[in-house]
Amino acid sequence: MVLERLTFKIRKRILYAIRISCLTMQSRKQACKGATEEKLCDLAIIGSGPAGLAAAIYGTRSGLSCLVLEKGVAGGQVMLAPWIENYPGFPKIEGLKLVEAMVAHAREYVDINEGTEVVGIEKEKDIFKITTTAGVFRGRSVLLATGASHKKLLIPGEEEYYGKGVSYCGTCDGFFFRKKKVLVVGGGNTALTDALYLHSIGCDVTLVHRRDVLRADQHLQDAIAEKKLKLMLNTTVERIDGDGASVRSVELKDVKTGKVTKMSLDGVFIAVGTTPSSALAKALCVDIDNNGFVKVDRSYRTNVPFVYAAGDVTGGILQIVAAVHGGAVAALSAFEDLANPYYTRTRATAEACDSKREQT
Ligand SMILES: Cc1cc2nc3c(=O)[nH]c(=O)nc-3n(C[C@H](O)[C@H](O)[C@H](O)COP(=O)(O)OP(=O)(O)OC[C@H]3O[C@@H](n4cnc5c(N)ncnc54)[C@H](O)[C@@H]3O)c2cc1C
């Protein structure tokens, strides 16, 4: 297992280095293409994780001309997953392999502009002007598939043992810790959901939260109490230790007394929040919820006409299947709207957007 993970990491780094070294050249090509400001696509997809890739396939197959803009390397967060065991059709596959398959499939339909970060979007009449680090692109509609990232504790050992016992996703990695002792860090809905999930698959779970009360919904707190999960309030994780290959223990601090104790365990699940990449959405006056996730309806339309969002940036279960679903539905909604507009563009909509922009 350890060897497999090492090999994975080394392979990932080599692949990443080769692809990044090609990007400068590739970005220049894309810059020329974009800088002419002549190329207008039907659907500009921002982000090439599972949501963006699925959208590219569904959008192009429905007859839309699509463009994918990706600030890094195509594939999104899945690249960071050592193993995926819950994506239908693949009982167990390395994240990188799944990404390669998805990217190759999408490339059959669309160009993926890697190394092309979108830094601004503005509406000019009926067209979105998309400014990137590699020039300007234009789209009749825009899909935000920019993903999200997990908040970190920023403590010693967290980075070193990531993938070796430290995880940010109970649903993704819990299975590796069945019958083992794990710590879940956090007091919100995600932390409690992870704790319950890990308990349900047979982990010995302790939930640790830095405050004196949990923030999660009452029904989750009731479930934690009912299942008699161990709970440590007013406690912070100070460091994560191991033998180099796996996590072995953590240092916990009682924030009231200052007392530090050591706990032996096998895994640490950190669930202290997710940061959605929703800056572009805000710039477009798209409605955002209290946690920063983009609000969408069941068709993945936002409140702004011809702007769609899908995947982790919209919240929910933050899983590949959900991202793929959202991307596909959003692309078909864009097709529907461009072929037979669903939105009525009124002066009121434009004014509402302008006044909102002024307030922020
Ligand atoms: C370690 C790890 C393990 C995981 N394991 C599993 C698992 O086992 N099963 C599972 O279902 N899910 C798993 N997940 C979650 C899964 O990877 C995500 O739910 C999924 O990748 C979300 O897809 P997405 O397309 O919404 O976003 P992402 O995959 O995050 O892709 C977003 C893309 O947008 C790009 N982007 C962002 N901003 C810009 C910009 N301004 N301009 C251009 N591009 C931009 C990013 O570079 C990125 O490539 C795991 C995640 C991690 C980190």
The ligand as a Gaussian input file, in Angstrom:
#p B3LYP/6-31G(d) Opt

LIG

0 1
 C       -7.638000      13.990000      -2.150000
 C       -9.025000      13.950000      -2.700000
 C       -9.653000      12.740000      -2.780000
 C      -10.934000      12.674000      -3.324000
 N      -11.520000      11.449000      -3.429000
 C      -12.738000      11.355000      -3.992000
 C      -13.353000      10.095000      -4.141000
 O      -12.811000       9.065000      -3.751000
 N      -14.569000      10.060000      -4.733000
 C      -15.213000      11.189000      -5.165000
 O      -16.300000      11.078000      -5.721000
 N      -14.663000      12.397000      -5.004000
 C      -13.444000      12.507000      -4.430000
 N      -12.880000      13.738000      -4.249000
 C      -13.665000      14.937000      -4.601000
 C      -13.659000      15.197000      -6.110000
 O      -12.340000      15.241000      -6.575000
 C      -14.381000      16.504000      -6.389000
 O      -15.710000      16.411000      -5.911000
 C      -14.424000      16.820000      -7.883000
 O      -13.121000      16.890000      -8.408000
 C      -15.148000      18.141000      -8.138000
 O      -15.076000      18.413000      -9.491000
 P      -15.234000      19.908000     -10.050000
 O      -15.146000      19.791000     -11.524000
 O      -16.417000      20.555000      -9.463000
 O      -14.010000      20.720000      -9.453000
 P      -12.412000      20.473000      -9.461000
 O      -12.078000      19.039000      -9.642000
 O      -11.922000      21.173000      -8.256000
 O      -11.955000      21.258000     -10.748000
 C      -12.021000      22.653000     -10.807000
 C      -11.025000      23.120000     -11.853000
 O      -11.221000      24.512000     -12.081000
 C       -9.960000      25.116000     -12.263000
 N      -10.097000      26.543000     -11.980000
 C      -10.441000      27.137000     -10.799000
 N      -10.457000      28.470000     -10.939000
 C      -10.112000      28.745000     -12.231000
 C       -9.949000      29.955000     -12.973000
 N      -10.127000      31.167000     -12.434000
 N       -9.582000      29.867000     -14.272000
 C       -9.387000      28.635000     -14.859000
 N       -9.524000      27.470000     -14.193000
 C       -9.884000      27.516000     -12.892000
 C       -9.067000      24.382000     -11.270000
 O       -7.695000      24.498000     -11.614000
 C       -9.573000      22.954000     -11.403000
 O       -8.865000      22.212000     -12.357000
 C      -11.602000      13.856000      -3.738000
 C      -10.948000      15.079000      -3.628000
 C       -9.677000      15.141000      -3.123000
 C       -8.978000      16.475000      -3.029000

